[in-house]
């Protein structure tokens, strides 16, 4: 029951603007840059970079083949 109340309180805080838009933009940008880095390093020439990116993608449950 506490979990339901916590979720309602969190939604209420978000609805009132408790999370600044600058934070939302920063987090979104960080996620996009991270995905691009992981995605593009997978096509890198050196095998060690490709293998590292491949392992990270599998660790994040991201299908890569």
CHARMM internal coordinates of N, CA and C (Angstrom, degrees):
IC EDIT
DIST 1 N 1 CA 1.4455
DIST 1 CA 1 C 1.5280
ANGL 1 N 1 CA 1 C 110.61
DIST 1 C 2 N 1.3333
ANGL 1 CA 1 C 2 N 116.78
DIHE 1 N 1 CA 1 C 2 N -36.06
DIST 2 N 2 CA 1.4623
ANGL 1 C 2 N 2 CA 119.31
DIHE 1 CA 1 C 2 N 2 CA 178.56
DIST 2 CA 2 C 1.5215
ANGL 2 N 2 CA 2 C 111.11
DIHE 1 C 2 N 2 CA 2 C -63.62
DIST 2 C 3 N 1.3137
ANGL 2 CA 2 C 3 N 116.88
DIHE 2 N 2 CA 2 C 3 N -34.51
DIST 3 N 3 CA 1.4589
ANGL 2 C 3 N 3 CA 120.27
DIHE 2 CA 2 C 3 N 3 CA -179.04
DIST 3 CA 3 C 1.5201
ANGL 3 N 3 CA 3 C 110.94
DIHE 2 C 3 N 3 CA 3 C -63.03
DIST 3 C 4 N 1.3197
ANGL 3 CA 3 C 4 N 117.20
DIHE 3 N 3 CA 3 C 4 N -40.86
DIST 4 N 4 CA 1.4654
ANGL 3 C 4 N 4 CA 120.56
DIHE 3 CA 3 C 4 N 4 CA 178.72
DIST 4 CA 4 C 1.5197
ANGL 4 N 4 CA 4 C 110.17
DIHE 3 C 4 N 4 CA 4 C -62.83
DIST 4 C 5 N 1.3253
ANGL 4 CA 4 C 5 N 117.11
DIHE 4 N 4 CA 4 C 5 N -42.86
DIST 5 N 5 CA 1.4624
ANGL 4 C 5 N 5 CA 120.29
DIHE 4 CA 4 C 5 N 5 CA 178.98
DIST 5 CA 5 C 1.5241
ANGL 5 N 5 CA 5 C 111.39
DIHE 4 C 5 N 5 CA 5 C -65.57
DIST 5 C 6 N 1.3337
ANGL 5 CA 5 C 6 N 116.73
DIHE 5 N 5 CA 5 C 6 N -38.35
DIST 6 N 6 CA 1.4625
ANGL 5 C 6 N 6 CA 119.73
DIHE 5 CA 5 C 6 N 6 CA 178.42
DIST 6 CA 6 C 1.5202
ANGL 6 N 6 CA 6 C 110.97
DIHE 5 C 6 N 6 CA 6 C -64.12
DIST 6 C 7 N 1.3253
ANGL 6 CA 6 C 7 N 117.06
DIHE 6 N 6 CA 6 C 7 N -41.36
DIST 7 N 7 CA 1.4634
ANGL 6 C 7 N 7 CA 120.73
DIHE 6 CA 6 C 7 N 7 CA 178.43
DIST 7 CA 7 C 1.5191
ANGL 7 N 7 CA 7 C 110.06
DIHE 6 C 7 N 7 CA 7 C -64.00
DIST 7 C 8 N 1.3243
ANGL 7 CA 7 C 8 N 117.38
DIHE 7 N 7 CA 7 C 8 N -43.90
DIST 8 N 8 CA 1.4657
ANGL 7 C 8 N 8 CA 120.47
DIHE 7 CA 7 C 8 N 8 CA 178.72
DIST 8 CA 8 C 1.5203
ANGL 8 N 8 CA 8 C 110.84
DIHE 7 C 8 N 8 CA 8 C -61.57
DIST 8 C 9 N 1.3311
ANGL 8 CA 8 C 9 N 117.09
DIHE 8 N 8 CA 8 C 9 N -41.19
DIST 9 N 9 CA 1.4629
ANGL 8 C 9 N 9 CA 120.37
DIHE 8 CA 8 C 9 N 9 CA 178.88
DIST 9 CA 9 C 1.5232
ANGL 9 N 9 CA 9 C 111.06
DIHE 8 C 9 N 9 CA 9 C -65.54
DIST 9 C 10 N 1.3297
ANGL 9 CA 9 C 10 N 116.94
DIHE 9 N 9 CA 9 C 10 N -40.16
DIST 10 N 10 CA 1.4607
ANGL 9 C 10 N 10 CA 120.47
DIHE 9 CA 9 C 10 N 10 CA 178.88
DIST 10 CA 10 C 1.5179
ANGL 10 N 10 CA 10 C 110.63
DIHE 9 C 10 N 10 CA 10 C -64.16
DIST 10 C 11 N 1.3242
ANGL 10 CA 10 C 11 N 116.90
DIHE 10 N 10 CA 10 C 11 N -44.91
DIST 11 N 11 CA 1.4625
ANGL 10 C 11 N 11 CA 120.49
DIHE 10 CA 10 C 11 N 11 CA 178.72
DIST 11 CA 11 C 1.5206
ANGL 11 N 11 CA 11 C 110.10
DIHE 10 C 11 N 11 CA 11 C -62.26
DIST 11 C 12 N 1.3195
ANGL 11 CA 11 C 12 N 116.97
DIHE 11 N 11 CA 11 C 12 N -39.16
DIST 12 N 12 CA 1.4623
ANGL 11 C 12 N 12 CA 120.30
DIHE 11 CA 11 C 12 N 12 CA 178.84
DIST 12 CA 12 C 1.5239
ANGL 12 N 12 CA 12 C 110.47
DIHE 11 C 12 N 12 CA 12 C -64.01
DIST 12 C 13 N 1.3317
ANGL 12 CA 12 C 13 N 117.29
DIHE 12 N 12 CA 12 C 13 N -40.27
DIST 13 N 13 CA 1.4599
ANGL 12 C 13 N 13 CA 120.14
DIHE 12 CA 12 C 13 N 13 CA 178.93
DIST 13 CA 13 C 1.5197
ANGL 13 N 13 CA 13 C 111.13
DIHE 12 C 13 N 13 CA 13 C -65.29
DIST 13 C 14 N 1.3274
ANGL 13 CA 13 C 14 N 116.53
DIHE 13 N 13 CA 13 C 14 N -41.29
DIST 14 N 14 CA 1.4593
ANGL 13 C 14 N 14 CA 119.72
DIHE 13 CA 13 C 14 N 14 CA 179.23
DIST 14 CA 14 C 1.5200
ANGL 14 N 14 CA 14 C 109.99
DIHE 13 C 14 N 14 CA 14 C -65.30
DIST 14 C 15 N 1.3226
ANGL 14 CA 14 C 15 N 117.15
DIHE 14 N 14 CA 14 C 15 N -41.36
DIST 15 N 15 CA 1.4576
ANGL 14 C 15 N 15 CA 121.43
DIHE 14 CA 14 C 15 N 15 CA -179.14
DIST 15 CA 15 C 1.5156
ANGL 15 N 15 CA 15 C 113.03
DIHE 14 C 15 N 15 CA 15 C -65.39
DIST 15 C 16 N 1.3255
ANGL 15 CA 15 C 16 N 117.37
DIHE 15 N 15 CA 15 C 16 N -25.57
DIST 16 N 16 CA 1.4605
ANGL 15 C 16 N 16 CA 120.01
DIHE 15 CA 15 C 16 N 16 CA -179.40
DIST 16 CA 16 C 1.5198
ANGL 16 N 16 CA 16 C 112.29
DIHE 15 C 16 N 16 CA 16 C -91.06
DIST 16 C 17 N 1.3127
ANGL 16 CA 16 C 17 N 117.37
DIHE 16 N 16 CA 16 C 17 N 1.49
DIST 17 N 17 CA 1.4587
ANGL 16 C 17 N 17 CA 119.86
DIHE 16 CA 16 C 17 N 17 CA 178.27
DIST 17 CA 17 C 1.5096
ANGL 17 N 17 CA 17 C 113.07
DIHE 16 C 17 N 17 CA 17 C 86.68
DIST 17 C 18 N 1.3249
ANGL 17 CA 17 C 18 N 118.35
DIHE 17 N 17 CA 17 C 18 N 25.92
DIST 18 N 18 CA 1.4553
ANGL 17 C 18 N 18 CA 121.17
DIHE 17 CA 17 C 18 N 18 CA -179.18
DIST 18 CA 18 C 1.5291
ANGL 18 N 18 CA 18 C 111.71
DIHE 17 C 18 N 18 CA 18 C -69.27
DIST 18 C 19 N 1.3274
ANGL 18 CA 18 C 19 N 116.94
DIHE 18 N 18 CA 18 C 19 N -23.03
DIST 19 N 19 CA 1.4650
ANGL 18 C 19 N 19 CA 120.87
DIHE 18 CA 18 C 19 N 19 CA 176.93
DIST 19 CA 19 C 1.5253
ANGL 19 N 19 CA 19 C 107.70
DIHE 18 C 19 N 19 CA 19 C -100.89
DIST 19 C 20 N 1.3336
ANGL 19 CA 19 C 20 N 117.47
DIHE 19 N 19 CA 19 C 20 N 115.05
DIST 20 N 20 CA 1.4699
ANGL 19 C 20 N 20 CA 119.76
DIHE 19 CA 19 C 20 N 20 CA -178.43
DIST 20 CA 20 C 1.5299
ANGL 20 N 20 CA 20 C 111.34
DIHE 19 C 20 N 20 CA 20 C -64.94
DIST 20 C 21 N 1.3187
ANGL 20 CA 20 C 21 N 115.81
DIHE 20 N 20 CA 20 C 21 N 145.80
DIST 21 N 21 CA 1.4650
ANGL 20 C 21 N 21 CA 120.49
DIHE 20 CA 20 C 21 N 21 CA 179.90
DIST 21 CA 21 C 1.5159
ANGL 21 N 21 CA 21 C 111.37
DIHE 20 C 21 N 21 CA 21 C -61.61
DIST 21 C 22 N 1.3200
ANGL 21 CA 21 C 22 N 117.77
DIHE 21 N 21 CA 21 C 22 N -30.38
DIST 22 N 22 CA 1.4651
ANGL 21 C 22 N 22 CA 120.19
DIHE 21 CA 21 C 22 N 22 CA 178.61
DIST 22 CA 22 C 1.5256
ANGL 22 N 22 CA 22 C 110.57
DIHE 21 C 22 N 22 CA 22 C -61.31
DIST 22 C 23 N 1.3241
ANGL 22 CA 22 C 23 N 116.56
DIHE 22 N 22 CA 22 C 23 N -37.49
DIST 23 N 23 CA 1.4605
ANGL 22 C 23 N 23 CA 120.65
DIHE 22 CA 22 C 23 N 23 CA 177.84
DIST 23 CA 23 C 1.5193
ANGL 23 N 23 CA 23 C 110.87
DIHE 22 C 23 N 23 CA 23 C -67.36
DIST 23 C 24 N 1.3118
ANGL 23 CA 23 C 24 N 116.55
DIHE 23 N 23 CA 23 C 24 N -41.88
DIST 24 N 24 CA 1.4650
ANGL 23 C 24 N 24 CA 120.87
DIHE 23 CA 23 C 24 N 24 CA 178.72
DIST 24 CA 24 C 1.5228
ANGL 24 N 24 CA 24 C 109.72
DIHE 23 C 24 N 24 CA 24 C -61.83
DIST 24 C 25 N 1.3223
ANGL 24 CA 24 C 25 N 117.07
DIHE 24 N 24 CA 24 C 25 N -44.98
DIST 25 N 25 CA 1.4652
ANGL 24 C 25 N 25 CA 121.00
DIHE 24 CA 24 C 25 N 25 CA 179.23
DIST 25 CA 25 C 1.5288
ANGL 25 N 25 CA 25 C 111.18
DIHE 24 C 25 N 25 CA 25 C -63.75
DIST 25 C 26 N 1.3290
ANGL 25 CA 25 C 26 N 117.33
DIHE 25 N 25 CA 25 C 26 N -42.05
DIST 26 N 26 CA 1.4618
ANGL 25 C 26 N 26 CA 120.83
DIHE 25 CA 25 C 26 N 26 CA -178.63
DIST 26 CA 26 C 1.5257
ANGL 26 N 26 CA 26 C 111.23
DIHE 25 C 26 N 26 CA 26 C -64.63
DIST 26 C 27 N 1.3115
ANGL 26 CA 26 C 27 N 116.72
DIHE 26 N 26 CA 26 C 27 N -43.69
DIST 27 N 27 CA 1.4651
ANGL 26 C 27 N 27 CA 120.26
DIHE 26 CA 26 C 27 N 27 CA 179.70
DIST 27 CA 27 C 1.5245
ANGL 27 N 27 CA 27 C 110.29
DIHE 26 C 27 N 27 CA 27 C -65.88
DIST 27 C 28 N 1.3210
ANGL 27 CA 27 C 28 N 116.59
DIHE 27 N 27 CA 27 C 28 N -42.14
DIST 28 N 28 CA 1.4641
ANGL 27 C 28 N 28 CA 120.58
DIHE 27 CA 27 C 28 N 28 CA 178.67
DIST 28 CA 28 C 1.5277
ANGL 28 N 28 CA 28 C 110.57
DIHE 27 C 28 N 28 CA 28 C -61.40
DIST 28 C 29 N 1.3169
ANGL 28 CA 28 C 29 N 117.04
DIHE 28 N 28 CA 28 C 29 N -44.89
DIST 29 N 29 CA 1.4663
ANGL 28 C 29 N 29 CA 120.93
DIHE 28 CA 28 C 29 N 29 CA 179.33
DIST 29 CA 29 C 1.5260
ANGL 29 N 29 CA 29 C 111.01
DIHE 28 C 29 N 29 CA 29 C -63.00
DIST 29 C 30 N 1.3229
ANGL 29 CA 29 C 30 N 117.30
DIHE 29 N 29 CA 29 C 30 N -41.42
DIST 30 N 30 CA 1.4643
ANGL 29 C 30 N 30 CA 120.64
DIHE 29 CA 29 C 30 N 30 CA 179.68
DIST 30 CA 30 C 1.5251
ANGL 30 N 30 CA 30 C 111.38
DIHE 29 C 30 N 30 CA 30 C -63.53
DIST 30 C 31 N 1.3183
ANGL 30 CA 30 C 31 N 116.58
DIHE 30 N 30 CA 30 C 31 N -40.85
DIST 31 N 31 CA 1.4687
ANGL 30 C 31 N 31 CA 120.24
DIHE 30 CA 30 C 31 N 31 CA 179.02
DIST 31 CA 31 C 1.5254
ANGL 31 N 31 CA 31 C 110.40
DIHE 30 C 31 N 31 CA 31 C -65.41
DIST 31 C 32 N 1.3238
ANGL 31 CA 31 C 32 N 116.84
DIHE 31 N 31 CA 31 C 32 N -43.79
DIST 32 N 32 CA 1.4681
ANGL 31 C 32 N 32 CA 120.37
DIHE 31 CA 31 C 32 N 32 CA -179.68
DIST 32 CA 32 C 1.5254
ANGL 32 N 32 CA 32 C 110.78
DIHE 31 C 32 N 32 CA 32 C -63.16
DIST 32 C 33 N 1.3228
ANGL 32 CA 32 C 33 N 117.29
DIHE 32 N 32 CA 32 C 33 N -45.66
DIST 33 N 33 CA 1.4655
ANGL 32 C 33 N 33 CA 120.70
DIHE 32 CA 32 C 33 N 33 CA 179.45
DIST 33 CA 33 C 1.5290
ANGL 33 N 33 CA 33 C 110.22
DIHE 32 C 33 N 33 CA 33 C -62.82
DIST 33 C 34 N 1.3215
ANGL 33 CA 33 C 34 N 117.23
DIHE 33 N 33 CA 33 C 34 N -42.19
DIST 34 N 34 CA 1.4599
ANGL 33 C 34 N 34 CA 120.64
DIHE 33 CA 33 C 34 N 34 CA 178.89
DIST 34 CA 34 C 1.5127
ANGL 34 N 34 CA 34 C 112.63
DIHE 33 C 34 N 34 CA 34 C -61.62
DIST 34 C 35 N 1.3234
ANGL 34 CA 34 C 35 N 116.22
DIHE 34 N 34 CA 34 C 35 N -43.93
DIST 35 N 35 CA 1.4676
ANGL 34 C 35 N 35 CA 120.32
DIHE 34 CA 34 C 35 N 35 CA 178.89
DIST 35 CA 35 C 1.5238
ANGL 35 N 35 CA 35 C 110.38
DIHE 34 C 35 N 35 CA 35 C -64.41
DIST 35 C 36 N 1.3274
ANGL 35 CA 35 C 36 N 116.95
DIHE 35 N 35 CA 35 C 36 N -40.87
DIST 36 N 36 CA 1.4630
ANGL 35 C 36 N 36 CA 119.83
DIHE 35 CA 35 C 36 N 36 CA 178.39
DIST 36 CA 36 C 1.5229
ANGL 36 N 36 CA 36 C 111.87
DIHE 35 C 36 N 36 CA 36 C -64.10
DIST 36 C 37 N 1.3137
ANGL 36 CA 36 C 37 N 116.99
DIHE 36 N 36 CA 36 C 37 N -40.71
DIST 37 N 37 CA 1.4680
ANGL 36 C 37 N 37 CA 119.99
DIHE 36 CA 36 C 37 N 37 CA 179.52
DIST 37 CA 37 C 1.5231
ANGL 37 N 37 CA 37 C 110.20
DIHE 36 C 37 N 37 CA 37 C -64.13
DIST 37 C 38 N 1.3187
ANGL 37 CA 37 C 38 N 116.61
DIHE 37 N 37 CA 37 C 38 N -49.10
DIST 38 N 38 CA 1.4643
ANGL 37 C 38 N 38 CA 119.82
DIHE 37 CA 37 C 38 N 38 CA -179.29
DIST 38 CA 38 C 1.5272
ANGL 38 N 38 CA 38 C 110.64
DIHE 37 C 38 N 38 CA 38 C -64.00
DIST 38 C 39 N 1.3223
ANGL 38 CA 38 C 39 N 116.21
DIHE 38 N 38 CA 38 C 39 N -40.15
DIST 39 N 39 CA 1.4649
ANGL 38 C 39 N 39 CA 119.86
DIHE 38 CA 38 C 39 N 39 CA -178.83
DIST 39 CA 39 C 1.5109
ANGL 39 N 39 CA 39 C 113.51
DIHE 38 C 39 N 39 CA 39 C -67.75
DIST 39 C 40 N 1.3326
ANGL 39 CA 39 C 40 N 117.37
DIHE 39 N 39 CA 39 C 40 N -41.14
DIST 40 N 40 CA 1.4628
ANGL 39 C 40 N 40 CA 119.68
DIHE 39 CA 39 C 40 N 40 CA -176.14
DIST 40 CA 40 C 1.5185
ANGL 40 N 40 CA 40 C 113.17
DIHE 39 C 40 N 40 CA 40 C -81.40
DIST 40 C 41 N 1.3141
ANGL 40 CA 40 C 41 N 118.31
DIHE 40 N 40 CA 40 C 41 N -30.69
DIST 41 N 41 CA 1.4642
ANGL 40 C 41 N 41 CA 119.86
DIHE 40 CA 40 C 41 N 41 CA 179.16
DIST 41 CA 41 C 1.5237
ANGL 41 N 41 CA 41 C 110.20
DIHE 40 C 41 N 41 CA 41 C -65.77
DIST 41 C 42 N 1.3257
ANGL 41 CA 41 C 42 N 116.94
DIHE 41 N 41 CA 41 C 42 N -24.58
DIST 42 N 42 CA 1.4615
ANGL 41 C 42 N 42 CA 120.16
DIHE 41 CA 41 C 42 N 42 CA 177.62
DIST 42 CA 42 C 1.5163
ANGL 42 N 42 CA 42 C 112.54
DIHE 41 C 42 N 42 CA 42 C -62.41
DIST 42 C 43 N 1.3233
ANGL 42 CA 42 C 43 N 117.32
DIHE 42 N 42 CA 42 C 43 N -22.49
DIST 43 N 43 CA 1.4624
ANGL 42 C 43 N 43 CA 121.41
DIHE 42 CA 42 C 43 N 43 CA 179.07
DIST 43 CA 43 C 1.5272
ANGL 43 N 43 CA 43 C 112.09
DIHE 42 C 43 N 43 CA 43 C -98.91
DIST 43 C 44 N 1.3180
ANGL 43 CA 43 C 44 N 117.44
DIHE 43 N 43 CA 43 C 44 N 9.20
DIST 44 N 44 CA 1.4630
ANGL 43 C 44 N 44 CA 121.54
DIHE 43 CA 43 C 44 N 44 CA -178.24
DIST 44 CA 44 C 1.5240
ANGL 44 N 44 CA 44 C 110.22
DIHE 43 C 44 N 44 CA 44 C -68.27
DIST 44 C 45 N 1.3274
ANGL 44 CA 44 C 45 N 114.55
DIHE 44 N 44 CA 44 C 45 N 155.05
DIST 45 N 45 CA 1.4536
ANGL 44 C 45 N 45 CA 120.08
DIHE 44 CA 44 C 45 N 45 CA -177.67
DIST 45 CA 45 C 1.5187
ANGL 45 N 45 CA 45 C 114.68
DIHE 44 C 45 N 45 CA 45 C -70.13
DIST 45 C 46 N 1.3322
ANGL 45 CA 45 C 46 N 118.13
DIHE 45 N 45 CA 45 C 46 N -53.51
DIST 46 N 46 CA 1.4702
ANGL 45 C 46 N 46 CA 118.09
DIHE 45 CA 45 C 46 N 46 CA -177.88
DIST 46 CA 46 C 1.5315
ANGL 46 N 46 CA 46 C 111.10
DIHE 45 C 46 N 46 CA 46 C -60.72
DIST 46 C 47 N 1.3062
ANGL 46 CA 46 C 47 N 115.20
DIHE 46 N 46 CA 46 C 47 N 133.09
DIST 47 N 47 CA 1.4666
ANGL 46 C 47 N 47 CA 120.36
DIHE 46 CA 46 C 47 N 47 CA -175.08
DIST 47 CA 47 C 1.5269
ANGL 47 N 47 CA 47 C 112.38
DIHE 46 C 47 N 47 CA 47 C -63.20
DIST 47 C 48 N 1.3328
ANGL 47 CA 47 C 48 N 117.55
DIHE 47 N 47 CA 47 C 48 N -32.93
DIST 48 N 48 CA 1.4643
ANGL 47 C 48 N 48 CA 119.31
DIHE 47 CA 47 C 48 N 48 CA -178.08
DIST 48 CA 48 C 1.5348
ANGL 48 N 48 CA 48 C 110.95
DIHE 47 C 48 N 48 CA 48 C -66.23
DIST 48 C 49 N 1.3465
ANGL 48 CA 48 C 49 N 117.72
DIHE 48 N 48 CA 48 C 49 N -37.06
DIST 49 N 49 CA 1.4671
ANGL 48 C 49 N 49 CA 120.23
DIHE 48 CA 48 C 49 N 49 CA 176.88
DIST 49 CA 49 C 1.5193
ANGL 49 N 49 CA 49 C 110.97
DIHE 48 C 49 N 49 CA 49 C -67.56
DIST 49 C 50 N 1.3248
ANGL 49 CA 49 C 50 N 115.70
DIHE 49 N 49 CA 49 C 50 N -42.18
DIST 50 N 50 CA 1.4607
ANGL 49 C 50 N 50 CA 119.64
DIHE 49 CA 49 C 50 N 50 CA 179.29
DIST 50 CA 50 C 1.5256
ANGL 50 N 50 CA 50 C 110.77
DIHE 49 C 50 N 50 CA 50 C -62.11
DIST 50 C 51 N 1.3215
ANGL 50 CA 50 C 51 N 116.91
DIHE 50 N 50 CA 50 C 51 N -44.66
DIST 51 N 51 CA 1.4627
ANGL 50 C 51 N 51 CA 120.68
DIHE 50 CA 50 C 51 N 51 CA -179.15
DIST 51 CA 51 C 1.5245
ANGL 51 N 51 CA 51 C 111.52
DIHE 50 C 51 N 51 CA 51 C -65.18
DIST 51 C 52 N 1.3286
ANGL 51 CA 51 C 52 N 117.28
DIHE 51 N 51 CA 51 C 52 N -38.43
DIST 52 N 52 CA 1.4626
ANGL 51 C 52 N 52 CA 120.11
DIHE 51 CA 51 C 52 N 52 CA 178.27
DIST 52 CA 52 C 1.5235
ANGL 52 N 52 CA 52 C 110.62
DIHE 51 C 52 N 52 CA 52 C -64.29
DIST 52 C 53 N 1.3221
ANGL 52 CA 52 C 53 N 116.74
DIHE 52 N 52 CA 52 C 53 N -45.37
DIST 53 N 53 CA 1.4644
ANGL 52 C 53 N 53 CA 120.07
DIHE 52 CA 52 C 53 N 53 CA 178.67
DIST 53 CA 53 C 1.5223
ANGL 53 N 53 CA 53 C 110.72
DIHE 52 C 53 N 53 CA 53 C -64.41
DIST 53 C 54 N 1.3152
ANGL 53 CA 53 C 54 N 116.34
DIHE 53 N 53 CA 53 C 54 N -38.45
DIST 54 N 54 CA 1.4653
ANGL 53 C 54 N 54 CA 121.40
DIHE 53 CA 53 C 54 N 54 CA 178.83
DIST 54 CA 54 C 1.5284
ANGL 54 N 54 CA 54 C 110.35
DIHE 53 C 54 N 54 CA 54 C -61.28
DIST 54 C 55 N 1.3209
ANGL 54 CA 54 C 55 N 116.97
DIHE 54 N 54 CA 54 C 55 N -44.38
DIST 55 N 55 CA 1.4615
ANGL 54 C 55 N 55 CA 121.05
DIHE 54 CA 54 C 55 N 55 CA 179.71
DIST 55 CA 55 C 1.5258
ANGL 55 N 55 CA 55 C 111.28
DIHE 54 C 55 N 55 CA 55 C -65.86
DIST 55 C 56 N 1.3285
ANGL 55 CA 55 C 56 N 117.22
DIHE 55 N 55 CA 55 C 56 N -39.66
DIST 56 N 56 CA 1.4679
ANGL 55 C 56 N 56 CA 120.34
DIHE 55 CA 55 C 56 N 56 CA 178.35
DIST 56 CA 56 C 1.5186
ANGL 56 N 56 CA 56 C 110.12
DIHE 55 C 56 N 56 CA 56 C -64.80
DIST 56 C 57 N 1.3177
ANGL 56 CA 56 C 57 N 117.32
DIHE 56 N 56 CA 56 C 57 N -43.61
DIST 57 N 57 CA 1.4695
ANGL 56 C 57 N 57 CA 119.79
DIHE 56 CA 56 C 57 N 57 CA 179.48
DIST 57 CA 57 C 1.5191
ANGL 57 N 57 CA 57 C 110.96
DIHE 56 C 57 N 57 CA 57 C -60.98
DIST 57 C 58 N 1.3247
ANGL 57 CA 57 C 58 N 117.17
DIHE 57 N 57 CA 57 C 58 N -41.87
DIST 58 N 58 CA 1.4673
ANGL 57 C 58 N 58 CA 119.30
DIHE 57 CA 57 C 58 N 58 CA 177.29
DIST 58 CA 58 C 1.5246
ANGL 58 N 58 CA 58 C 110.49
DIHE 57 C 58 N 58 CA 58 C -65.96
DIST 58 C 59 N 1.3165
ANGL 58 CA 58 C 59 N 117.68
DIHE 58 N 58 CA 58 C 59 N -38.27
DIST 59 N 59 CA 1.4629
ANGL 58 C 59 N 59 CA 121.12
DIHE 58 CA 58 C 59 N 59 CA 178.49
DIST 59 CA 59 C 1.5138
ANGL 59 N 59 CA 59 C 112.82
DIHE 58 C 59 N 59 CA 59 C -63.67
DIST 59 C 60 N 1.3280
ANGL 59 CA 59 C 60 N 116.85
DIHE 59 N 59 CA 59 C 60 N -28.58
DIST 60 N 60 CA 1.4669
ANGL 59 C 60 N 60 CA 121.76
DIHE 59 CA 59 C 60 N 60 CA 178.70
DIST 60 CA 60 C 1.5253
ANGL 60 N 60 CA 60 C 111.82
DIHE 59 C 60 N 60 CA 60 C -92.67
DIST 60 C 61 N 1.3192
ANGL 60 CA 60 C 61 N 117.16
DIHE 60 N 60 CA 60 C 61 N 8.32
DIST 61 N 61 CA 1.4751
ANGL 60 C 61 N 61 CA 123.16
DIHE 60 CA 60 C 61 N 61 CA -178.38
DIST 61 CA 61 C 1.5172
ANGL 61 N 61 CA 61 C 111.75
DIHE 60 C 61 N 61 CA 61 C 59.74
DIST 61 C 62 N 1.3197
ANGL 61 CA 61 C 62 N 116.37
DIHE 61 N 61 CA 61 C 62 N 34.68
DIST 62 N 62 CA 1.4573
ANGL 61 C 62 N 62 CA 122.25
DIHE 61 CA 61 C 62 N 62 CA 179.13
DIST 62 CA 62 C 1.5203
ANGL 62 N 62 CA 62 C 108.42
DIHE 61 C 62 N 62 CA 62 C -98.38
DIST 62 C 63 N 1.3264
ANGL 62 CA 62 C 63 N 118.33
DIHE 62 N 62 CA 62 C 63 N 120.99
DIST 63 N 63 CA 1.4660
ANGL 62 C 63 N 63 CA 119.02
DIHE 62 CA 62 C 63 N 63 CA -178.68
DIST 63 CA 63 C 1.5273
ANGL 63 N 63 CA 63 C 110.93
DIHE 62 C 63 N 63 CA 63 C -69.62
DIST 63 C 64 N 1.3011
ANGL 63 CA 63 C 64 N 116.29
DIHE 63 N 63 CA 63 C 64 N 132.19
DIST 64 N 64 CA 1.4565
ANGL 63 C 64 N 64 CA 118.83
DIHE 63 CA 63 C 64 N 64 CA -179.10
DIST 64 CA 64 C 1.5202
ANGL 64 N 64 CA 64 C 112.30
DIHE 63 C 64 N 64 CA 64 C -126.06
DIST 64 C 65 N 1.3129
ANGL 64 CA 64 C 65 N 117.78
DIHE 64 N 64 CA 64 C 65 N -4.89
DIST 65 N 65 CA 1.4706
ANGL 64 C 65 N 65 CA 120.23
DIHE 64 CA 64 C 65 N 65 CA 175.10
DIST 65 CA 65 C 1.4975
ANGL 65 N 65 CA 65 C 109.53
DIHE 64 C 65 N 65 CA 65 C -160.94
END
COOR INIT
IC SEED 1 N 1 CA 1 C
IC BUILD
